[in-house]
Every structure is written in C-alpha cells, then in structure tokens.
Amino acid sequence: MQRSGSTALYAGGLLLFIGFIAGSVIGIAKDQPSLGAIIGVGVAAVIAVLLWFVRR
C-alpha cells in the first residue's frame, strides 16, 4: 500500500525477472541453465529485499 504523497516503490518483480533471465543466460554458457536460473533469482531476491529495507 502506497502512502499519499510518497514516491513510487521499487519494482522487485522486475528485478526477479532480470535475475532469472541473466542467470539462465550465464547458466547456458556454463552448461547449467537450471542452476544459473536459481542463483540468478536468489541474487535478485536479495537485492529486492535490500531495496525494500532501504525504502522503508
């Protein structure tokens, strides 16, 4: 829920999507696309949570 007058919140979903795609691409290059996708989403989730704490 956004407070009135506050700035827009960061889009954590976009970070997760970018992490998934980037991790998959790196994983394909290393012949481990599933592991790359999991690691990419994990890293992106940590970044999204950190951004959420900073904006809070």
C-alpha positions in Angstrom: 0.0 0.0 0.0 1.4 3.3 -1.0 1.1 6.3 1.2 -0.2 9.5 -0.2 2.5 11.9 -1.4 5.2 9.2 -1.4 7.4 8.3 -4.3 6.8 5.2 -6.4 8.0 1.9 -4.9 10.8 -0.1 -6.5 9.7 -2.9 -8.7 11.0 -6.1 -7.1 9.3 -8.3 -9.7 11.3 -6.7 -12.5 14.5 -7.5 -10.6 13.4 -11.1 -10.2 12.7 -11.4 -13.9 16.0 -9.9 -14.9 17.8 -12.2 -12.4 16.1 -15.2 -13.9 17.0 -14.2 -17.5 20.6 -13.2 -16.6 21.1 -16.4 -14.5 19.7 -18.6 -17.3 22.0 -17.0 -19.9 25.0 -17.4 -17.7 23.9 -20.9 -16.9 23.6 -21.8 -20.5 27.1 -20.6 -21.1 28.3 -22.8 -18.3 26.1 -25.8 -19.3 23.9 -25.4 -16.2 20.9 -23.4 -17.1 18.7 -24.5 -14.2 21.3 -23.8 -11.6 22.0 -20.4 -13.2 18.4 -19.5 -13.1 18.1 -20.5 -9.4 21.2 -18.5 -8.5 20.0 -15.5 -10.6 16.6 -15.4 -8.9 18.3 -15.8 -5.5 20.6 -12.9 -6.0 17.8 -10.7 -7.4 15.6 -11.6 -4.4 18.3 -10.5 -2.0 18.7 -7.2 -3.9 15.0 -6.7 -4.0 14.7 -7.2 -0.2 17.6 -4.8 0.4 16.0 -2.2 -1.7 12.7 -2.7 0.2 14.5 -2.2 3.5 16.3 0.9 2.3 13.0 2.5 1.0 11.2 1.5 4.2 
